[in-house]
Amino acid sequence: MLQIIDIIEDTMVDGPGFRTAIYCAGCRHQCPGCHNPQSWDFEGGHSMSTDDIMRIIEADPYANVTFSGGDPMYQPEGFAELARAIRQRTQKTIWCYTGFTFEQLQNNPRQRALLEQLDVLVDGPFIKSQRDETLHFRGSRNQRLIDVQASLQAHRIIDYTPATLP
């Protein structure tokens, strides 16, 4: 079961094109200036099963998926299970927003299991002094758009660019 604040269908702000954004409960980063502080509470929202979430995801054949929050990396087993279901049952890409860095996630076996299921990771905490409204799909200049699969294969960070994924 995942603790979910909300699921927004057909959003265009959490990655390219139409997306189903799954906002989870819980975040210890608590970045000053966070655009979603109501998601910090780990008890917020409501519990949902992978099957319940998959019904929503599969109802829109054209929208890809984004995990956000809160921070999905605080619920890595549940989101890894959901990501595996998405991989098995659809052709959708999966983006994930986290306050952790790619390097930190690689060193935590529980979080790495989720990382390995992702297409794009938007990593790093939001830093108010580095806020930049001109950036696509991120809030501050320290945050990176990472092509996860290419980075895992290359053993180094490969930036996501629109040409790298469908």
C-alpha positions as CSV (number, residue, x, y, z in Angstrom):
1,M,0.0,0.0,0.0
2,L,1.1,3.5,-0.8
3,Q,0.2,6.6,1.1
4,I,-1.1,9.0,-1.6
5,I,-2.0,12.7,-1.3
6,D,-3.5,13.0,-4.8
7,I,-3.4,11.7,-8.4
8,I,-3.7,14.4,-11.1
9,E,-4.5,13.2,-14.6
10,D,-3.5,14.9,-17.8
11,T,-1.0,17.3,-16.1
12,M,1.7,18.9,-18.3
13,V,3.9,20.3,-15.6
14,D,5.6,17.2,-14.2
15,G,7.4,16.1,-17.4
16,P,6.8,16.3,-21.1
17,G,3.4,15.7,-22.6
18,F,0.3,14.6,-20.7
19,R,1.1,12.7,-17.5
20,T,-0.6,11.0,-14.6
21,A,1.1,12.5,-11.6
22,I,1.0,10.5,-8.4
23,Y,1.7,12.7,-5.4
24,C,2.7,10.7,-2.3
25,A,2.6,11.6,1.4
26,G,5.8,12.2,3.3
27,C,9.0,14.2,3.0
28,R,11.7,14.9,5.5
29,H,13.6,17.2,3.2
30,Q,11.1,20.0,4.0
31,C,12.9,22.5,1.6
32,P,12.2,26.1,2.4
33,G,10.0,27.5,-0.4
34,C,8.6,24.0,-1.3
35,H,5.6,24.3,-3.6
36,N,3.9,21.4,-1.9
37,P,4.5,21.5,1.9
38,Q,1.1,19.9,2.5
39,S,2.7,16.7,1.3
40,W,5.3,16.6,4.1
41,D,3.0,14.7,6.5
42,F,3.7,10.9,6.2
43,E,0.1,10.2,7.5
44,G,-1.5,12.6,5.0
45,G,-3.7,11.5,2.1
46,H,-5.0,7.9,2.0
47,S,-3.7,4.4,1.4
48,M,-4.0,3.0,-2.1
49,S,-3.0,-0.3,-3.6
50,T,-0.9,-0.8,-6.7
51,D,-4.0,-2.2,-8.4
52,D,-6.1,0.9,-7.5
53,I,-3.4,3.2,-8.9
54,M,-3.0,1.1,-12.0
55,R,-6.7,1.4,-12.8
56,I,-6.2,5.1,-13.0
57,I,-3.0,4.9,-15.0
58,E,-4.3,2.4,-17.5
59,A,-7.5,4.4,-18.0
60,D,-5.6,7.0,-20.0
61,P,-3.6,5.3,-22.8
62,Y,-1.8,8.5,-23.8
63,A,-0.5,9.8,-20.5
64,N,2.9,8.8,-19.1
65,V,3.5,8.7,-15.4
66,T,5.3,10.9,-12.8
67,F,5.9,10.1,-9.2
68,S,6.1,13.2,-7.0
69,G,5.1,14.2,-3.5
70,G,6.3,14.4,-0.9
71,D,9.2,12.2,-1.9
72,P,8.5,8.8,-3.4
73,M,11.9,7.6,-2.2
74,Y,10.5,7.5,1.3
75,Q,8.1,4.8,0.1
76,P,10.6,2.9,-2.2
77,E,9.2,-0.6,-1.9
78,G,5.6,0.5,-2.8
79,F,6.7,2.7,-5.6
80,A,9.1,0.1,-7.0
81,E,6.2,-2.4,-7.0
82,L,4.0,0.2,-8.8
83,A,6.8,0.9,-11.3
84,R,7.2,-2.8,-12.1
85,A,3.4,-3.0,-12.7
86,I,3.6,0.0,-15.1
87,R,6.5,-1.6,-16.9
88,Q,4.7,-5.0,-17.2
89,R,1.3,-3.7,-18.2
90,T,2.0,-0.5,-20.3
91,Q,4.5,1.3,-22.5
92,K,4.5,4.4,-20.4
93,T,7.6,6.3,-19.3
94,I,8.1,7.0,-15.6
95,W,9.6,10.2,-14.1
96,C,10.3,10.7,-10.4
97,Y,10.9,13.8,-8.4
98,T,13.1,13.4,-5.3
99,G,15.1,15.6,-2.8
100,F,17.8,12.9,-2.8
101,T,20.6,12.9,-5.3
102,F,21.1,10.2,-7.8
103,E,24.4,9.3,-6.0
104,Q,22.6,8.9,-2.7
105,L,19.9,6.7,-4.2
106,Q,22.5,4.4,-5.8
107,N,24.0,3.7,-2.3
108,N,20.7,2.7,-0.7
109,P,19.5,-0.8,-1.8
110,R,15.8,0.0,-1.1
111,Q,15.9,3.2,-3.0
112,R,18.1,1.8,-5.8
113,A,15.4,-0.8,-6.5
114,L,13.0,2.0,-7.4
115,L,15.7,4.0,-9.2
116,E,16.3,1.0,-11.5
117,Q,12.7,1.2,-12.7
118,L,12.7,4.8,-13.7
119,D,13.3,6.6,-17.0
120,V,14.0,10.1,-15.7
121,L,14.9,11.3,-12.2
122,V,14.6,14.9,-11.2
123,D,17.0,14.9,-8.3
124,G,18.2,17.2,-5.5
125,P,16.4,19.4,-2.9
126,F,14.7,22.6,-4.0
127,I,17.1,25.4,-3.0
128,K,15.2,28.7,-2.8
129,S,18.3,30.8,-3.5
130,Q,18.8,28.9,-6.8
131,R,15.2,29.1,-7.9
132,D,14.9,29.6,-11.6
133,E,11.5,29.9,-13.3
134,T,13.0,29.5,-16.7
135,L,14.0,25.8,-16.1
136,H,11.8,23.1,-17.5
137,F,10.4,20.6,-15.1
138,R,12.5,21.7,-12.0
139,G,12.5,24.5,-9.6
140,S,16.1,25.3,-8.8
141,R,19.4,25.2,-10.7
142,N,20.9,22.5,-8.5
143,Q,18.3,20.0,-9.6
144,R,19.1,17.7,-12.5
145,L,17.1,15.9,-15.2
146,I,18.8,12.5,-15.3
147,D,18.3,9.8,-17.9
148,V,18.3,7.0,-15.4
149,Q,18.8,3.9,-17.6
150,A,21.6,5.5,-19.6
151,S,23.3,6.7,-16.3
152,L,23.1,3.3,-14.7
153,Q,24.7,1.7,-17.8
154,A,27.4,4.3,-18.2
155,H,28.2,4.5,-14.4
156,R,28.0,8.2,-14.6
157,I,25.3,10.9,-14.9
158,I,23.7,11.3,-18.3
159,D,21.5,14.3,-18.6
160,Y,18.0,13.8,-19.9
161,T,17.3,15.6,-23.1
162,P,14.0,15.3,-25.1
163,A,15.9,13.3,-27.8
164,T,16.9,10.6,-25.3
165,L,13.4,9.2,-24.6
166,P,10.3,8.7,-26.6
